[in-house]
Amino acid sequence: MKVAFLGLGVMGFPMAGHLTVKGGHQVTVYNRTPAKAQAWVEKYGNAAAPTPAEAAKDADIIFACVGNDDDLRSVTTGPQGAFSGMKKGAIFVDHTTASAEVARELYEAAGKLGLGFIDAPVSGGQAGAENGALGVMCGGDADVYARAEPVIAHYAKACQLMGPSGAGQLTKMVNQICIAGLVQGLSEGVHFANKAGLDLEKVIGVISKGAAQSWQMENRWKPMQEGKFDFGFAVDWMRKDLGICLDTARANGAQLPVTALVDQFYAEVQAMGGRRWDTCSLVARLEKPRS
């Protein structure tokens, strides 16, 4: 199959690689910084294009993984956007974590052009992208999803149609809401154990086998303990995601008191210079000496 991939960040770069290595697809890539696209071609072969429209030309499926709503509009409906280069019947699959509103907006715009559109944000972080083990939550039409799912499967551990357009983004919001509380709870647990003089490795070894167990606990306690926050999902991006959650909650009447509190804790981490630190850096604000 001929496919395109727009956006080659820490997630998109390996995801696009799986499409050619595992899937054997003909892949054309686009990145806002051309050097990143050239680096991808040097590693995986295939081709790069100078614009989203040219990357999308003649492709059966176009994938994107960019930063936010505005970036997504830019690569779809903006000047030289992918929608202007896509053939009728082609599918656009968006892996960006964005708002449900922009997903519905682009779904409608794609439909008027005879194109399919699936909002398909992912969970699993950089390691999940590199290992082809992402969770993918999708919104859109069932027949369009059925055509896209076997291709998405090249980098997915789980892929599910959650409902109509926007449902994928709403599900990703649930994911981020849950993670925010888990990481804060784990940060407080690590901080408390240290203050209490406990052997943290032994503590985690015991409690991770019981009701407190979580992926965050098993994978993030050690970086928290070591103060190593230079990998994974950045605080800036988490605040962007939590902002979407909180905006949506204000619109639908949901109450998110813990999410709002953790969002402000991340703001404190940003003020400490941790904009690009991993999200487990919440522990750093607890360990910071208080005046």
N, C-alpha and C positions, 0 to 999 in steps of 0.2 A: 504494500500500500504506500502511496505517496502522502507524507505528512509534513507538517511544519511545526516548529516550536519557537515561541516568542518569549524571551526572557531567560537568561542563563545565569541566574544567581546561584547561591549555594544549594537551592532546591532544583531549579530548572536545569542546571548543567548536567547533573547525573541522571535526572529523569529523561531528558532528551537522549542521553547515551544509551539507556536501556531500550529505547525504541528501535535503535539500530542494532545493538549487540544482541539483545534477546529476541526482538521482534523481526529483525531483518528488513525493516522498513527503510524506504528511501526518505531521508530526513533533511529538510532545509531549515536552518536556524536563523534567527534574527536576535540581535541584542543592541540596546541603545548605545553601548560602548562596543564599537566594531572589533576591538582587540580581543574581547572575550569570545565573540563568535568565531574569530580566527583560531583562537586557542582550542575551542571545541572541535573545529574541523581538523586541526592538526592531530588531535587525540582520537577522534572517531571517524574521520573521513567525511563523506557526503559534501554538503555545500552550505554556504552562508549567503544571505541576501541583504541588500542595503536598506530595505524598508519592509514593514510588515506585509504590505500589499504584494510585493514581489515574492516574499517567502510563501505567501498563501496561494499564489497562482497555481492552479491545477491540482492543489492538494485535496485529498479526500477528507482529512481531519486536520484542524489547526489547533494546537495546544498553546496555552499561555500561562505564565507564572510570573506576574509582575508585582509592583509594590502596593498599590491602592486603587481606589475608584478612578481617580484622574488618570493614572498610568494605564488602567484598563481601557478607559475611553480613548486614550491616545492611540493604542495599538489596534483598536477595533474600528471606531467611527471617525477618528481624527484624520488629518491629511495623510494620505498614503497608508491609512489603516487597513487592516486585514480584510474587513468586510468589502472593501472596494475591489479586492483582487480575488475573492473567493468565487468558485463556480457554483451554480445552483445545485442544491442538494448536499453541499459540503457541510461539515459540522465544526463548530467552534466549541472547544472544551476549555473552560477557564478554571485554572487551579489557584488563582489568586484568592487570598482571604480578603473579601470585599463586603460591601453591604448587600443585603437582599434587594434593596431598591435598584442598584445598578445592574444586578443580575436580571431583574424583571425588565428593566429598560432595554438592555441589550437583547434579551429574548424577543421582545416585541420588534425591535429594529431588525434583528436577523430574520424573523418570520416574514416581514414585509419584503425581504430580498430573496425569499425562497431558501433560506439557510437554517440549519439547526443550531441550537445553542444550549449548552449544558453548563450550569454552575457546579463546580466540582472541587471545592477546597479540600486540602489534605491535612492529615495529622501524622506525626511521626518524626518530624524534624529532619535535620541534615542527615543523620545516620539512617533514618528510614528511607530517605531519597536515595542515598548511596547504595543501600542494601536491597532496594526494590521491595520494601516492606511497608509502604504507606497505607494509611486508612483514607479512603476517598469517599466523601459524602456528596451525593449528587442531587440536583434539582433540574427538572425539565420533562420533556415528553418521553414516554416509555419506549416508543419505537426508535427515537433518536438515541436514547441511552443504550438500547440493545445493540446498536451498531458500534457505539464508541467503547463499550465496556471491555470487549476482548483486547482492545489496544491499550486501554488504561491498565489492564491487568499485568502488563509487562513491568510495572513498577509498584503494583499494589498488593498488599497482603489481604485487604478487604475492600470491596467496592460495593456501594449500595445506592439505589435510587430511593431518595427519601420522600419525594413528592413532587409537586409542580415547581416551576421556576422560582428560585429563591429559597427552596427548602434545604438545599445543600449548604448555603451560607448560614441559614438559621441554625442548622445542626452544628456547624463549626462554631457558632457563638456559644452553644451549650458546652461544647468541648473546652473552649477557652475559659468559660465561667468556672467549670469544674477544676481545671488546672490551676487557676488563680488561687482558689481556696486550698487546694492540696499543697501547692508549693509554699504558701504562707504557713500552713500547719506544720509542714516538715521543717521549715526554717526555725519555727519556734521550738519544735521538739529537739532539734540539733543544738540550738542555743541553750535550752534548759539543761540538756544532758551535760553539756560542757560546764555550765555553771555549777551543776551538782557534783562534778568530779567523777562522772561515770565513764567507763570505757565505751565510747560511742560505737565502735565496731561490734562489740558484744551486744549492746542495746539493739542495734539494727538487726543483728543476726537473730535475735529472739522475736522482736515485735513484727518483723517482716514476714514471719510465718503465721501471724494471727490476723485479727480484724483490721489492724492498721496498715496492712500490706497495700502497696500501690507501685505502679511503674516509676513514679517520681521518687519514691523512697528507695527502690532498688538501684536506680540509675543516677540519683542526684545527691544522696547523702555524702558521698565521698568528696565530690567537688566542693560542696558546701563546707565540709570540714577543712579542706585544704585551701579554701579561698581561691579556687581556680574557676574563673568565670569567662574564659576566653573561647568557648565553643557553644554550639547549639543556637537557640532562638534568642535574638537580641531583645533587650528591654525596650528599645524604641519601637520595635515591631509589636511586642506584647501590648504596649500602651495604645498603639494604633488599633489593635484588635479589641481591647477592652473598651476603647472609646466607641467602637461600632456596637458592641454589646449594650453599653449604657444608653446610647442614643436610641437603639431599638427598644430597649426596656421602657424608656420614657414614652415612646410612641404606643406600645402595646399594653402598658400598665403593669408590667412585671416589676417586682421588687428585688433589687440586687444589692443589699447593704454590704455584704462581704466583698463582692466584686468591686464596688465603689471604693471601699476602704483599701483594698489591695492595690487598686489603680493609683491611689495617692501614695502608697508605700513605694511603688515603682517610680513615681515622680521624685521621691526623696533619693532613690538610687540614681536617677538621672542627674540630680543636683550634686551627687557625690562624684560625678565623672563616669558613671556606669552606663551611659547610653547604649554602648555596644556590648556590655557584659551580658552573659547568659541570664536567663530568667531566674535561675537558682540563686542569683546574687541578692535576693531578698534577705538572706541571712546577714549580709554585710551591714545593713542598717541596724540590725539588732546588736551586732558585735561592735558597732561604732561607739566610742566613748561618749557618754552624755554629759553635757556641761551642767 
